[in-house]
Amino acid sequence: MSVLLLLLGLAGCDTRDAAQPGANPVSDFLLRHWVRPLVAQGAPPAHFSALEASLDARACGTCHDAQFKDWSTSLHSRAMGPGVLGQLLEMPPHATDEHQDCLRCHAPLKEQADSLVSALSQVRAVASRSAEDATMALHEQGLTCSACHVRGHQRYGPPRKDGSAPDATARLPHDGWTSTAAFGDSRFCASCHQFPEDGFALNSKLLENTYEEWKASRHGREGKTCQSCHMPERRHLWRGVHDPEMVKSGVTIEATVPHIQPGAVRSKLTIRNTGTGHLFPTYVTPKVILEGFQEDAGGQMLEATRRGYIIARQVAPDLSAEVADTRLPPDTEAVLDYRVALEPRAVSLVFRVRVEPDAFYTELYRSLLESGAASPGKGLIKKALQESLASQFILYSRREKLQK
């Protein structure tokens, strides 16, 4: 299996907290709902219209416009992006077991698996398209509405905001929905965002451990669920490390006024995980860089004065070893203690916090392109590299004049 598909696809339905069948209704529901691979929906009820029988996200958007628009902007809608599709092109069209290593979370419907096989069989140049593209195939819709809400053509969802559920006798589109509190439970998210106990691990730590990180935090103890932060007001946005405002809401950043001591500049940049309900950042793909440097009168960085500190779980490109793990558990901090000789041309000290949400993927895509191993998906891998570079952003920047 490729490194990328290992990163993307081996999360599974972690049922440690779901206990045994009969434990409680939510646990029972989750055990049934996330048995991988998902089975086909089967034939729709005879009285369903074509719209009601459709698994396409745009069909759902006909009535659920706000949810569809939010989903369309989310990473869930792009879960089958060019990096994933470029790797899938390396597999035989009918290698369905291997496909599931990725599809189990990124496009989990059986109908999406069939759609992928059809696309790979007919056209090896699979394209990644936007949710607005009328020709977008079902497998390209990623983690689509139906993947979470439809089983056997029956709809499932949370109770209404007032706690009520649909009247069984009411005549509602697609026969209404079955209400369950499972959609507000963090274990629903753990089905993809938590490796099982026997999953892939480095340095005795699971490669993806987000649910367990949350459970061990005060957020978990206080019952502040994943959905409360990532789906506020039930919005289908799932914003995370790719979103600057979301990242800002989870950390506190402070910098001291620089002082010039005999021949040196002294200051500190501190970042504290004050609101993220798991390690900051969770998983192995993002990188957060604290950096300080002196600037000349023209605003140019004086490279020799640059100092940095990386917050990340750094692993070998082939996932053979963990290099370092400097991530911040909730309520802990990292400090860049800047003590550097004063450069004669320096007029300012600059502190920055840079975020590279796809840092691991960036290097992986580069290595695939350099080795030639990305063919026949080379075009898609090249596009994935461009997207990973475009995801980088400056979270914080502060410039202070140096009083010489």
Buried (B, 14 or more C-beta within 10 A) or exposed (E): EBBBBBBBBBBBBBBEBBEEEEEEEBBBBBBEBBEEBBEEBEEBEEEBEEBBBBBBBBBBBEEBEEBBEBBBBBBBBBBBBBBBBBBBBBBEBEBBEBBBBBBBBBBBBBBBBBBBBBBBEEEEEBBBEEBEEEEBBBBBBBBBBBBBBBBEBBBBBBBEEEEEBBEEEEEEEBBBBBBBBBBBBBBBBBBBBBBBEEBBBBEEBBBBBBBBBBBBBEBBEEEBBBBBBBBEEBBBBBBBBBBBEBBBEBBEBBBEEBEBEEEEBBBBBBBBBBBBBBBBBBBBBBBBBBBBBBBBEEEEBBEEBBBEBBBBBBBEEEBEEBEEBEBBEBEEBBEBEBEBEBBEEBBBBBBBBBBBBBBBBBBBBBBBBEEEEBBEBBBBBBBBBEBBBEBBBEBBEBEBEBEE
